[in-house]
């Protein structure tokens, strides 16, 4: 196994073309309860390799989508189509869709094959040279993510997630963004985030007293 270089004082992750196995989040990480996966993703590093260059950011905002019973999920009611077929596949893959005729959105497929659940990636604290990643559309634009990555396994070198051992922060749970009228699913606290200036929507005073 290669020696891992000492981190700088800024604790920037040591990103290499092939990540050491002990730091890569593999399928077993994603093959778990979706809410647990969503919370555990906060603070991890999303890496995207484009033309040999690594673009990365730290995950600070995600949303959980819980399959056929979740009225806000693409798989609500058991809907299945070419667009969402990846959700029904194996965990640890990228589900990328195009919305509003202008934005791509990145999700990570969770749970076992046949149970269509996923975690939407909403915001990153961007690494050096990466544009602002506040919101799914800006995030995908900054990391050059589009439908060509739909169904891609989350493994090096193309797109993957690392645990660099960053200190944890308080996790805030709020309703998901832009859900609309979906019964009690509209207000369920399935958006998870750290307090960060890069969030797509600030944490409310009600959720974070004293701010």
N, C-alpha and C positions, 0 to 999 in steps of 0.2 A: 504493500500500500504506500502511496506517495505521502511524504511528509506535508502537512498543511502549514503554509507560511503564517507567521505571526500576524495577527490583525493590527491595523493601525489604531491610533488613539481614537479615531472617529468610529471604530467598529464597523467599517465598511466590509461587507462579506467578501471572502476570497473566492471570486468566481473564476472557474476554469472551463475549458471546453468540455471536459467530462467530470462531473461532480463526484467526489468520494461517495461511496454507497451509503455510508452512515448518515449523510446529510440530505440525501435525496428522499423526497416524500413519494413513495411508490404506491401501487394499487391498494396495498393493505391499509394505508392511511385513509384512503377515500372510501374503502369498503366498510363503512361504519355508519352509525346514526348521523343523519345529515346535519342536524343542529350542532352536534358535537364537532363534526368536521368543520363546519362554518366557524365556530368559536376558536377552534384550534388553528385555523389558517391565519388568524390575525398575528401579525409580526413576522410571518414567513416571507421568503423572497421569491417573487415570480421572475423567471428569467426567460428572455426571448432572444434567440440568435438570428440575426439578419445579415446575410452576406459576410459571415465570419465575425460580425461584431455583436457583443453581448449587450442587450438592453435589459435593465432590471429595475424593480421597485419593491418596496415593502408593503405588504397587504395591510390596509387599515380599515377597510369597509367591505362587507360582503352581505349577501342575503341568501337565506335557505328557502328552497322550493321543494315541497314535500309530496309530490306525486299526484295520483288520481284524485285523492280527497281534497287537495289544495286547490281552491277555486281560482287562484292566481297563477298556477303553474301551467306551462305549455302542455303538460300531460293530464290536465284536469279532466276528470270523467273518463280517463283511459284513452284520450285522444292520441292517435298515432298517425304520423305522416312522414314523408321524406324530410320535412323540416326538422322534426324533433326525434327522429329515429335513433340518434346517438344517445339520447337520454335512456333508452331501453337497453343499451349495451353495457359493456363491462365498466366498472369504476376506474377512475384514474385516466379519463380521456377528456379532451376539450369539446365542449358543445358551443359552437359559435353560430349565432343567428344575426340576421339583418333586420332592422326595425325602422319604422317611420321613413323608409326610403332614403336614409342617410347615415345611420349608425350601426356599427357592429357591436355585439355584446358577447363577452367571454364568460362561460360557465365551466365548472368542473363537475363531471358526472360522479355521483356517489352511489352507495349501496350496491347490492348484487345485480347482475344482469336480469332484466325483466321487471325491475322496480324503478320506474323512471323519476329519479330525484336528482337534484343538482344544486350547486352553490354558484350564485351570480357574483362575479368580481366587480365591485363598484368603484373602488379607489385605491390608489397606491401612493405612498411617499416615494417620489421618483429618485432613482439613482442619478449619478453625474451624466449630463448630456441628454437626459430623457425629458421630454416635454411634460406639461402638466397632465396629471392622471386623475382628475377629480370628476368622476362620472364614467359609466361604462363606455360611452362613445369616445371621449377624449382618451381614455386608457387604451382602447384598442388602436386608436390612431397613433398614439405615442409609441406603441410597441409593434406597429405594423401587423396587427392581427385582423384577419378577415376570414371569409368562409372557406378559404383554402386550408385553414387549420381545423375545420370542423371534423371531429372524429380522430384527431391526432392524439397519440398516446403522450402522456405527460412525462416524457423521458428526454434526456439530453440527446442531441444538441438543440433541437428546434424550440421546444417550449416545455418548461418544467418548474417545479417548486422545491426550494431548499429551506432547511431549518439551519440557521447560522447561530442559534443559541442566544438570540437577542433577548434582553430582559423583558418580561411581560409587563403589560400596563393594564389598567382597569378596562374591563369590557363593558360597553353600554349596549343595551338591547332596546330597539325601537320598532315601530311598525315599518314595513317595507315602503319604498318610495314609489309613488305613481301607480298604486294598485287599483284605485277606483272602487266602485261598489261591488265588493265580492263577499258580502255577508260578514261574518265575524272574522274571516281571514284578512280583511282589510286592516284591522287593528292588531292582529297578533304580532308580538315582538320578535320578528324573525329577521330583522336587520341587525347585524352585529358590527361594532366599530370601536376603534380606539379614538380618543380625543386627539384630533390632528387638524392642521390647517388645510389639509388636502381632501377632506371629506366632501362628497358631492352635496351634502346638506348638513349644516351644523347640528350638533346635538342640542336639543331644546332645553330651556331652563327647567322645564318640568322634569325632564329626564336627568338633568345634571344640576341639582339645586346649587344656588349660590353663585351662578355665573351670570 
